[in-house]
């Protein structure tokens, strides 16, 4: 006698969503990025997926700042770089007639005092700035990409999808920051990322120096995977247009940052 009813398992293979743990996500981004990003895109969109990498990045950046400040060799080199950039910028402003020699000397003296000052309060303000800027940058960048992908590419995702996509590949930049910190401490030389700019002695505010500092394989790696990550989270199989979007945005933003760095000493940090 046949049963009148057929019962299907409540959790069949098609409906099951396998959630991968934190360690597997981190390792997977380096060993099997496309498969890992595909798995992440199918997981429930928990806040922890974007918040944890963001917090780790802030911790690493803050730790780097503390170590650089308390290492006299690195601090002296960083101050020297900042002073060189400041003096060059002031000289250019005087030559263009934007400010007088006396005004340039006064501004240089004021900023020199700020650069050479060292204390707990300055360190606290630097760390607070790192936290604030990192969060603001994160939300603005993802808001920008979300609008393009949602309305320009007609992607099937939300703002939370964009944040998870970005954070999922953040571990590449975290690794870069850690390696940069280790190299700086080991060699006593202030490294700005792991770019080709570290191999040559370029002027800090020169266009050539800026370009070579951006020729960092970690940046290229990050933005390519970011494009794939966005494509996965917004349900697209066309990786090319998403990768083109992230790479082009990176180039345009850096061009703008360099231009701003040439306008005023206030923006000279954009050229580093």
LUMZA-7430 format. One record per residue: residue in three letters; x, y, z of N, C-alpha, C in turn. Coordinates in pm, whole numbers, padded with zeros to 5 digits, always signed. Layout:
! LUMZA-7430
ALAXYZXYZXYZ;...
! end
This chain:
! LUMZA-7430
UNK+00085-00119+00000+00000+00000+00000+00089+00124+00000;UNK+00059+00214-00100+00140+00332-00111+00090+00438-00017;UNK+00184+00518+00032+00143+00631+00116+00074+00735+00031;UNK-00029+00797+00087-00101+00902+00016-00028+01035+00016;UNK+00065+01050+00105+00134+01178+00118+00285+01158+00105;UNK+00344+01251+00035+00490+01253+00024+00544+01370+00103;UNK+00627+01341+00197+00686+01447+00279+00828+01474+00231;UNK+00855+01602+00193+00990+01641+00156+01062+01693+00279;UNK+01187+01670+00288+01262+01722+00404+01246+01873+00413;UNK+01235+01922+00535+01217+02065+00555+01338+02143+00507;UNK+01455+02088+00520+01577+02157+00478+01644+02075+00369;UNK+01599+02093+00245+01664+02020+00138+01789+02092+00095;UNK+01868+02026+00010+01999+02079-00027+01989+02213-00097;UNK+01877+02235-00173+01864+02359-00248+01837+02477-00157;UNK+01767+02454-00046+01727+02564+00042+01828+02593+00152;UNK+01921+02501+00169+02019+02521+00276+02123+02624+00234;UNK+02153+02714+00324+02256+02815+00302+02370+02786+00398;UNK+02481+02750+00343+02596+02717+00427+02671+02845+00463;UNK+02668+02879+00590+02738+02999+00636+02883+02962+00667;UNK+02973+03038+00610+03114+03014+00637+03161+03104+00750;UNK+03244+03049+00836+03288+03121+00954+03388+03231+00923;UNK+03421+03307+01026+03512+03422+01012+03647+03379+00956;UNK+03708+03278+01015+03841+03233+00972+03839+03186+00827;UNK+03734+03113+00790+03722+03064+00653+03705+03179+00554;UNK+03635+03285+00596+03616+03401+00509+03749+03472+00485;UNK+03826+03488+00592+03955+03558+00581+04050+03479+00492;UNK+04065+03350+00521+04156+03266+00443+04107+03254+00299;UNK+03977+03242+00281+03919+03224+00148+03942+03342+00056;UNK+03946+03463+00111+03968+03582+00029+04105+03576-00040;UNK+04201+03509+00024+04336+03499-00033+04356+03371-00114;UNK+04286+03264-00078+04309+03135-00144+04208+03103-00253;UNK+04083+03140-00231+03977+03113-00329+03876+03228-00326;UNK+03918+03347-00370+03836+03468-00353+03699+03463-00420;UNK+03692+03415-00544+03564+03416-00616+03463+03323-00548;UNK+03508+03204-00512+03418+03109-00445+03376+03162-00308;UNK+03471+03223-00237+03440+03276-00104+03340+03391-00113;UNK+03359+03481-00208+03267+03594-00225+03129+03544-00268;UNK+03126+03438-00347+02998+03381-00387+02924+03325-00266;UNK+02997+03258-00178+02935+03204-00056+02886+03315+00036;UNK+02965+03421+00049+02926+03534+00134+02799+03600+00081;UNK+02789+03610-00052+02673+03676-00112+02542+03600-00086;UNK+02552+03473-00051+02433+03391-00026+02400+03381+00122;UNK+02484+03437+00207+02460+03433+00350+02364+03543+00393;UNK+02298+03525+00508+02214+03634+00563+02298+03758+00584;UNK+02243+03874+00554+02320+03998+00560+02326+04054+00702;UNK+02411+03992+00782+02429+04035+00920+02524+04155+00925;UNK+02502+04242+01022+02587+04360+01039+02732+04322+01067;UNK+02752+04208+01131+02888+04165+01166+02974+04141+01043;UNK+02912+04110+00928+02988+04082+00807+03064+04206+00759;UNK+03008+04325+00779+03079+04447+00738+03145+04519+00856;UNK+03093+04498+00975+03144+04571+01090+03278+04515+01140;UNK+03293+04383+01144+03415+04322+01196+03539+04361+01116;UNK+03538+04349+00982+03658+04392+00906+03688+04540+00924;UNK+03584+04621+00935+03602+04765+00951+03671+04796+01085;UNK+03628+04728+01189+03688+04748+01321+03833+04699+01323;UNK+03860+04586+01258+03997+04535+01252+04087+04634+01180;UNK+04037+04692+01072+04117+04790+00998+04148+04912+01084;UNK+04052+04958+01159+04072+05073+01248+04175+05040+01356;UNK+04168+04918+01411+04263+04876+01514+04405+04872+01458;UNK+04421+04815+01338+04554+04805+01276+04609+04944+01246;UNK+04524+05033+01191+04568+05169+01159+04606+05245+01286;UNK+04528+05227+01391+04558+05294+01519+04687+05241+01580;UNK+04707+05108+01572+04829+05047+01624+04952+05099+01549;UNK+04939+05112+01416+05048+05165+01336+05083+05307+01379;UNK+04982+05389+01402+05003+05527+01444+05076+05533+01578;UNK+05036+05447+01670+05100+05444+01803+05246+05403+01791;UNK+05273+05299+01713+05410+05250+01698+05499+05352+01629;UNK+05445+05419+01526+05524+05519+01456+05556+05638+01547;UNK+05462+05676+01632+05482+05789+01721+05584+05759+01830;UNK+05589+05635+01875+05680+05600+01983+05812+05543+01935;UNK+05829+05533+01803+05957+05493+01747+06029+05620+01702;UNK+06133+05661+01772+06198+05790+01742+06251+05800+01600;UNK+06304+05691+01544+06359+05694+01409+06250+05718+01306;UNK+06141+05643+01317+06031+05658+01222+05962+05792+01239;UNK+05946+05836+01363+05881+05964+01386+05963+06078+01327;UNK+06095+06071+01342+06183+06175+01288+06177+06177+01135;UNK+06171+06058+01075+06166+06052+00928+06032+06106+00877;UNK+05925+06071+00946+05793+06119+00905+05786+06271+00917;UNK+05840+06324+01026+05841+06470+01044+05923+06537+00936;UNK+06034+06474+00896+06119+06528+00791+06044+06532+00658;UNK+05970+06425+00629+05891+06419+00505+05785+06529+00504;UNK+05716+06546+00618+05612+06647+00627+05671+06788+00612;UNK+05787+06813+00674+05850+06944+00665+05896+06973+00522;UNK+05950+06874+00457+05995+06892+00318+05877+06928+00228;UNK+05766+06859+00248+05647+06886+00169+05592+07025+00199;UNK+05592+07062+00326+05541+07192+00367+05624+07306+00307;UNK+05755+07294+00316+05843+07400+00265+05830+07414+00114;UNK+05820+07302+00044+05805+07307-00102+05673+07373-00139;UNK+05567+07338-00067+05436+07395-00096+05434+07545-00069;UNK+05495+07588+00041+05500+07730+00075+05578+07808-00030;UNK+05689+07750-00076+05770+07815-00178+05691+07834-00307;UNK+05614+07732-00344+05533+07741-00465+05424+07847-00451;UNK+05365+07859-00331+05262+07959-00308+05318+08100-00318;UNK+05441+08118-00269+05507+08249-00278+05538+08282-00424;UNK+05590+08185-00498+05625+08208-00638+05503+08239-00724;UNK+05389+08182-00688+05266+08211-00762+05202+08343-00721;UNK+05254+08402-00613+05200+08529-00566+05075+08515-00482;UNK+05046+08394-00437+04926+08372-00355+04945+08426-00214;UNK+05067+08418-00162+05097+08470-00029+05233+08538-00032;UNK+05258+08623+00067+05387+08692+00074+05489+08601+00144;UNK+05617+08640+00133+05724+08563+00199+05705+08562+00350;UNK+05660+08676+00405+05638+08685+00550+05525+08593+00594;UNK+05417+08591+00516+05304+08503+00548+05345+08356+00539;UNK+05426+08324+00439+05474+08186+00422+05559+08145+00541;UNK+05647+08236+00586+05733+08206+00701+05651+08184+00827;UNK+05546+08267+00844+05462+08255+00963+05384+08123+00962;UNK+05327+08089+00845+05252+07964+00834+05344+07843+00853;UNK+05464+07853+00797+05562+07744+00812+05599+07724+00959;UNK+05619+07835+01030+05655+07826+01172+05542+07763+01253;UNK+05417+07804+01223+05302+07750+01297+05285+07601+01272;UNK+05297+07561+01145+05277+07420+01110+05396+07335+01156;UNK+05515+07396+01158+05632+07323+01210+05613+07288+01356;UNK+05559+07381+01430+05532+07358+01572+05433+07244+01591;UNK+05331+07240+01504+05232+07133+01513+05293+06998+01476;UNK+05375+06998+01371+05437+06873+01324+05531+06816+01430;UNK+05610+06904+01492+05712+06858+01588+05658+06834+01728;UNK+05534+06876+01751+05475+06854+01883+05447+06706+01902;UNK+05465+06658+02023+05441+06516+02051+05388+06503+02193;UNK+05281+06430+02206+05222+06411+02338+05102+06319+02330;UNK+05051+06283+02446+04938+06191+02453+04815+06248+02384;UNK+04790+06379+02405+04671+06440+02348+04675+06437+02195;UNK+04792+06464+02137+04805+06460+01992+04780+06319+01940;UNK+04831+06219+02011+04813+06080+01971+04666+06040+01979;UNK+04599+06083+02086+04457+06054+02102+04377+06116+01989;UNK+04409+06240+01954+04339+06308+01844+04362+06237+01711;UNK+04483+06185+01691+04513+06112+01567+04429+05985+01558;UNK+04418+05914+01670+04340+05790+01670+04192+05818+01652;UNK+04143+05923+01718+04002+05963+01700+03976+05998+01554;UNK+04072+06067+01492+04059+06103+01351+04055+05979+01264;UNK+04138+05878+01296+04139+05753+01220+04002+05686+01226;UNK+03946+05678+01345+03815+05614+01363+03708+05689+01283;UNK+03707+05822+01301+03605+05905+01236+03617+05900+01084;UNK+03739+05923+01034+03760+05928+00889+03733+05792+00825;UNK+03777+05684+00890+03756+05550+00833+03608+05518+00820;UNK+03530+05548+00922+03386+05523+00916+03319+05610+00810;UNK+03350+05740+00811+03289+05831+00714+03324+05791+00571;UNK+03452+05762+00548+03498+05719+00416+03426+05592+00372;UNK+03413+05498+00464+03348+05370+00434+03204+05391+00388;UNK+03129+05472+00461+02987+05492+00427+02971+05574+00299;UNK+03056+05674+00279+03046+05756+00158+03082+05675+00033;UNK+03192+05600+00041+03235+05519-00074+03128+05418-00112;UNK+03073+05350-00013+02970+05251-00044+02841+05315-00092;UNK+02811+05435-00042+02694+05506-00091+02710+05541-00238;UNK+02830+05585-00275+02860+05619-00415+02844+05497-00505;UNK+02910+05386-00467+02903+05266-00550+02761+05207-00552;UNK+02692+05215-00439+02556+05162-00433+02465+05232-00534;UNK+02471+05364-00540+02385+05440-00631+02412+05402-00777;UNK+02541+05386-00811+02575+05349-00949+02528+05207-00980;UNK+02554+05114-00888+02520+04974-00915+02368+04949-00911;UNK+02300+05021-00823+02156+05002-00810+02079+05066-00925;UNK+02114+05189-00958+02037+05263-01057+02105+05270-01194;UNK+02238+05260-01196+02308+05261-01323+02320+05122-01384;UNK+02350+05023-01299+02366+04885-01345+02242+04799-01321;UNK+02141+04856-01254+02017+04783-01221+02048+04656-01142;UNK+02141+04667-01048+02178+04552-00967+02073+04516-00864;UNK+02068+04389-00827+01971+04340-00728+02036+04334-00590;UNK+02054+04448-00531+02114+04454-00398+02073+04582-00329;UNK+02108+04593-00200+02077+04712-00124+02206+04773-00068;UNK+02191+04877+00012+02309+04945+00068+02387+04851+00158;UNK+02317+04766+00230+02384+04668+00316+02468+04572+00233;UNK+02418+04538+00114+02493+04451+00022+02625+04516-00017;UNK+02621+04647-00043+02741+04720-00081+02843+04721+00033;UNK+02795+04741+00155+02887+04745+00270+02952+04609+00293;UNK+02876+04503+00279+02931+04368+00298+03032+04336+00188;UNK+03000+04377+00066+03091+04353-00047+03225+04420-00023;UNK+03221+04544+00022+03344+04621+00045+03425+04559+00160;UNK+03358+04531+00270+03427+04476+00387+03484+04338+00362;UNK+03420+04262+00276+03464+04125+00251+03605+04119+00193;UNK+03644+04224+00119+03779+04225+00060+03872+04321+00136;UNK+03824+04377+00245+03904+04469+00327+04029+04401+00384;UNK+04025+04267+00394+04137+04194+00453+04265+04210+00370;UNK+04251+04241+00242+04368+04265+00158+04440+04391+00204;UNK+04363+04496+00232+04422+04621+00278+04473+04608+00422;UNK+04409+04523+00500+04456+04497+00636+04593+04429+00631;UNK+04606+04331+00541+04735+04263+00525+04841+04361+00478;UNK+04806+04449+00385+04901+04549+00338+04948+04639+00453;UNK+04854+04682+00536+04888+04769+00649+04980+04697+00748;UNK+04953+04570+00774+05036+04493+00866+05178+04474+00811;UNK+05189+04441+00682+05320+04421+00621+05398+04552+00617;UNK+05328+04662+00588+05393+04793+00586+05449+04828+00723;UNK+05370+04801+00826+05413+04829+00963+05534+04746+01001;UNK+05532+04618+00968+05643+04529+01001+05770+04572+00929;UNK+05759+04605+00801+05875+04648+00723+05933+04779+00777;UNK+05846+04872+00814+05892+05000+00867+05968+04981+00997;UNK+05914+04898+01086+05979+04874+01215+06108+04795+01199;UNK+06111+04702+01104+06228+04616+01086+06344+04691+01021;UNK+06313+04785+00932+06418+04854+00857+06448+04994+00911;UNK+06357+05048+00994+06375+05184+01042+06348+05288+00935;UNK+06283+05247+00827+06249+05337+00716+06097+05347+00708;UNK+06047+05469+00691+05902+05489+00687+05849+05447+00551;UNK+05774+05336+00547+05714+05288+00424+05573+05343+00409;UNK+05542+05389+00288+05406+05433+00256+05345+05324+00168;UNK+05282+05227+00229+05231+05113+00154+05344+05026+00105;UNK+05314+04944+00003+05414+04853-00053+05430+04880-00201;UNK+05432+05007-00236+05436+05048-00375+05578+05059-00428;UNK+05588+05083-00560+05719+05104-00622+05783+05233-00575;UNK+05701+05324-00522+05754+05450-00473+05853+05434-00360;UNK+05845+05324-00288+05938+05298-00178+06079+05264-00227;UNK+06091+05228-00355+06220+05188-00410+06297+05305-00469;UNK+06228+05420-00487+06292+05536-00549+06279+05658-00459;UNK+06371+05751-00478+06373+05872-00396+06305+05987-00471;UNK+06171+05987-00470+06095+06093-00536+06057+06201-00436;UNK+06038+06323-00487+05985+06428-00403+05842+06392-00364;UNK+05806+06419-00236+05678+06377-00184+05561+06434-00264;UNK+05571+06562-00304+05459+06627-00372+05471+06625-00524;UNK+05569+06554-00577+05582+06549-00723+05478+06453-00781;UNK+05438+06481-00904+05340+06395-00971+05398+06256-00992;UNK+05524+06250-01030+05590+06121-01053+05593+06038-00925;UNK+05628+06104-00814+05632+06034-00686+05495+05985-00644;UNK+05393+06067-00668+05256+06029-00632+05212+05906-00712;UNK+05241+05907-00842+05201+05793-00928+05269+05665-00883;UNK+05400+05672-00856+05473+05552-00816+05428+05501-00679;UNK+05385+05593-00591+05334+05548-00461+05201+05476-00475;UNK+05129+05503-00581+05001+05437-00603+05016+05306-00680;UNK+05135+05282-00736+05158+05156-00807+05189+05046-00706;UNK+05088+05014-00634+05098+04914-00527+05014+04792-00568;UNK+05075+04674-00579+04998+04555-00620+04880+04526-00529;UNK+04889+04566-00402+04777+04543-00311+04655+04629-00349;UNK+04680+04750-00396+04570+04835-00441+04499+04773-00561;UNK+04578+04732-00660+04521+04671-00780+04443+04545-00744;UNK+04503+04462-00662+04440+04338-00615+04308+04370-00545;UNK+04311+04468-00457+04192+04506-00381+04079+04552-00472;UNK+04107+04642-00565+04000+04699-00647+03946+04600-00750;UNK+04028+04508-00795+03977+04403-00885+03880+04312-00808;UNK+03923+04268-00690+03835+04182-00610+03712+04258-00561;UNK+03727+04388-00537+03611+04467-00496+03505+04468-00606;UNK+03549+04480-00731+03455+04475-00842+03382+04342-00847;UNK+03457+04233-00828+03395+04100-00827+03299+04087-00710;UNK+03340+04139-00594+03256+04131-00474+03125+04205-00493;UNK+03132+04325-00551+03010+04401-00579+02920+04325-00677;UNK+02982+04267-00780+02905+04191-00879+02831+04075-00813;UNK+02900+04005-00722+02837+03893-00653+02720+03939-00566;UNK+02741+04046-00490+02638+04094-00397+02519+04156-00471;UNK+02542+04204-00593+02433+04264-00670+02385+04172-00783;UNK+02414+04041-00766+02359+03935-00851+02390+03953-00999;UNK+02514+03986-01031+02553+04003-01171+02665+03907-01206;UNK+02658+03854-01327+02765+03765-01375+02866+03842-01460;UNK+02839+03971-01482+02927+04055-01561+03030+04123-01470;UNK+03139+04053-01443+03242+04107-01354+03313+04226-01416;UNK+03324+04227-01549+03407+04326-01617+03361+04468-01588;UNK+03231+04494-01598+03184+04632-01580+03199+04676-01434;UNK+03188+04583-01341+03205+04618-01200+03353+04645-01168;UNK+03441+04563-01225+03584+04585-01206+03626+04717-01271;UNK+03573+04744-01390+03604+04869-01459+03558+04988-01374;UNK+03441+04974-01310+03389+05081-01226+03481+05109-01107;UNK+03524+05005-01037+03607+05026-00918+03746+05079-00955;UNK+03806+05025-01062+03939+05071-01102+03936+05215-01152;UNK+03836+05247-01233+03824+05383-01286+03798+05483-01174;UNK+03715+05446-01078+03687+05533-00964+03813+05558-00884;UNK+03892+05454-00864+04019+05467-00791+04112+05566-00861;UNK+04124+05556-00992+04213+05644-01068+04164+05789-01062;UNK+04035+05810-01082+03979+05945-01082+03993+06011-00945;UNK+03962+05937-00839+03971+05992-00703+04116+06029-00670;UNK+04210+05944-00709+04351+05974-00681+04399+06095-00760;UNK+04351+06112-00881+04386+06229-00960+04334+06355-00891;UNK+04213+06347-00839+04154+06460-00767+04232+06490-00640;UNK+04272+06387-00567+04348+06405-00443+04482+06473-00470;UNK+04547+06432-00579+04675+06496-00610+04654+06643-00645;UNK+04551+06671-00721+04523+06810-00759+04498+06895-00634;UNK+04421+06844-00540+04393+06918-00417+04522+06942-00336;UNK+04612+06843-00339+04737+06856-00262+04824+06969-00314;UNK+04803+07011-00438+04884+07118-00495+04826+07256-00467;UNK+04705+07261-00412+04639+07389-00391+04674+07455-00260;UNK+04693+07374-00155+04715+07431-00022+04785+07330+00068;UNK+04864+07378+00165+04927+07287+00262+04825+07205+00341;UNK+04705+07257+00350+04599+07187+00424+04573+07050+00363;UNK+04587+07042+00230+04555+06917+00159+04679+06837+00121;UNK+04797+06875+00171+04917+06807+00128+04921+06660+00171;UNK+04846+06626+00276+04840+06486+00319+04777+06396+00215;UNK+04697+06456+00123+04634+06376+00017+04736+06318-00079;UNK+04855+06379-00085+04957+06334-00181+05043+06222-00125;UNK+05023+06185+00000+05107+06082+00061+05050+05943+00036;
! end
